[in-house]
Amino acid sequence: MQDSTGPADQPGPLLDLHLTRLDYGPAPVLGEITLQVRRGETLALVGPSGIGKSSMLRVMAGLHDDFSGHCHVAGKTAMIFQEPTLLPWRSVRDNIRIPTGASQAEAEAALAEVGLAGREGDYPGQLSLGQQRRLSLARAFAVRPDLLLMDEPFVSLDPELVEEMMVLFARLRAAHGVTTILVTHVEAEAKRLASRIVTLGGSPARVTGDVQNRGAYFQLSASGVTSSGS
């Protein structure tokens, strides 16, 4: 069971997850997992492909309720999927307004924040994959979430675009102060972006590692993105 309540400034963890089991058909995918996430953390969820990272993220988002256990989020949640999942028949602006309820001015401000100012009237098919990923980021932050869930957000991008997207995400995270859980199988992304790294392993999957990443390259600051110099 997954529930989401506010306000976001209540005491206790922002996310409290306790899974006892999640199956796909006869096969158990996730075993017993307990995870709490504090406000302000950026947590990377890592492990081999197919281990169940995306399934775990969908439980947190309330998109998968066929599991044993509970998941509680103290606030609003937004999710960025591996694919942009845009509305191809609606404008870039409406791709923010329709799913989030943002005003036209708010939608245009969100687009400007990710470098898409002037593209408001275009359609998703007129955007490159990198620009579509920027639109997905803008849409997620327009929700003003307390918890942002990101499922392999940089997959299929070339290294230069991955670098651009990581810098953009770090800037947005710093500006909005949003707690984030990032699924990735790329160790370098986890070490660069996350303040905490949780590893899944085994069959069914369980938490096999949970460490603080004090060497994270991008750190939160009041003024924006800073570098640890590592």
ChimeraX attribute file (.defattr): number of C-alpha atoms within 10 A of each C-alpha:
attribute: neighborCount
match mode: 1-to-1
recipient: residues
	/A:1	17
	/A:2	18
	/A:3	13
	/A:4	18
	/A:5	12
	/A:6	12
	/A:7	11
	/A:8	18
	/A:9	11
	/A:10	11
	/A:11	10
	/A:12	13
	/A:13	16
	/A:14	25
	/A:15	20
	/A:16	18
	/A:17	21
	/A:18	16
	/A:19	20
	/A:20	15
	/A:21	18
	/A:22	24
	/A:23	15
	/A:24	11
	/A:25	7
	/A:26	6
	/A:27	10
	/A:28	14
	/A:29	21
	/A:30	26
	/A:31	19
	/A:32	15
	/A:33	17
	/A:34	15
	/A:35	14
	/A:36	14
	/A:37	20
	/A:38	15
	/A:39	19
	/A:40	17
	/A:41	18
	/A:42	25
	/A:43	25
	/A:44	27
	/A:45	26
	/A:46	24
	/A:47	23
	/A:48	14
	/A:49	10
	/A:50	10
	/A:51	19
	/A:52	23
	/A:53	25
	/A:54	20
	/A:55	19
	/A:56	20
	/A:57	21
	/A:58	17
	/A:59	20
	/A:60	27
	/A:61	23
	/A:62	16
	/A:63	12
	/A:64	15
	/A:65	16
	/A:66	12
	/A:67	16
	/A:68	15
	/A:69	17
	/A:70	17
	/A:71	22
	/A:72	20
	/A:73	24
	/A:74	22
	/A:75	18
	/A:76	18
	/A:77	20
	/A:78	20
	/A:79	23
	/A:80	20
	/A:81	18
	/A:82	16
	/A:83	16
	/A:84	18
	/A:85	13
	/A:86	20
	/A:87	16
	/A:88	12
	/A:89	11
	/A:90	15
	/A:91	19
	/A:92	27
	/A:93	26
	/A:94	23
	/A:95	23
	/A:96	30
	/A:97	20
	/A:98	14
	/A:99	14
	/A:100	17
	/A:101	13
	/A:102	18
	/A:103	15
	/A:104	14
	/A:105	11
	/A:106	15
	/A:107	24
	/A:108	22
	/A:109	16
	/A:110	23
	/A:111	25
	/A:112	15
	/A:113	17
	/A:114	20
	/A:115	15
	/A:116	20
	/A:117	12
	/A:118	10
	/A:119	18
	/A:120	18
	/A:121	11
	/A:122	14
	/A:123	19
	/A:124	23
	/A:125	14
	/A:126	13
	/A:127	16
	/A:128	10
	/A:129	16
	/A:130	18
	/A:131	19
	/A:132	21
	/A:133	25
	/A:134	23
	/A:135	25
	/A:136	24
	/A:137	26
	/A:138	25
	/A:139	28
	/A:140	22
	/A:141	23
	/A:142	22
	/A:143	19
	/A:144	15
	/A:145	20
	/A:146	25
	/A:147	28
	/A:148	23
	/A:149	23
	/A:150	23
	/A:151	21
	/A:152	19
	/A:153	24
	/A:154	23
	/A:155	14
	/A:156	13
	/A:157	14
	/A:158	10
	/A:159	10
	/A:160	8
	/A:161	15
	/A:162	17
	/A:163	14
	/A:164	12
	/A:165	21
	/A:166	17
	/A:167	15
	/A:168	18
	/A:169	20
	/A:170	21
	/A:171	22
	/A:172	20
	/A:173	22
	/A:174	21
	/A:175	15
	/A:176	15
	/A:177	20
	/A:178	19
	/A:179	22
	/A:180	26
	/A:181	24
	/A:182	25
	/A:183	25
	/A:184	23
	/A:185	18
	/A:186	14
	/A:187	12
	/A:188	10
	/A:189	21
	/A:190	24
	/A:191	18
	/A:192	20
	/A:193	23
	/A:194	26
	/A:195	23
	/A:196	20
	/A:197	21
	/A:198	20
	/A:199	18
	/A:200	21
	/A:201	17
	/A:202	14
	/A:203	13
	/A:204	17
	/A:205	22
	/A:206	21
	/A:207	19
	/A:208	12
	/A:209	13
	/A:210	15
	/A:211	11
	/A:212	12
	/A:213	18
	/A:214	12
	/A:215	16
	/A:216	20
	/A:217	20
	/A:218	24
	/A:219	21
	/A:220	21
	/A:221	14
	/A:222	10
	/A:223	9
	/A:224	16
	/A:225	19
	/A:226	15
	/A:227	13
	/A:228	11
	/A:229	8
	/A:230	8
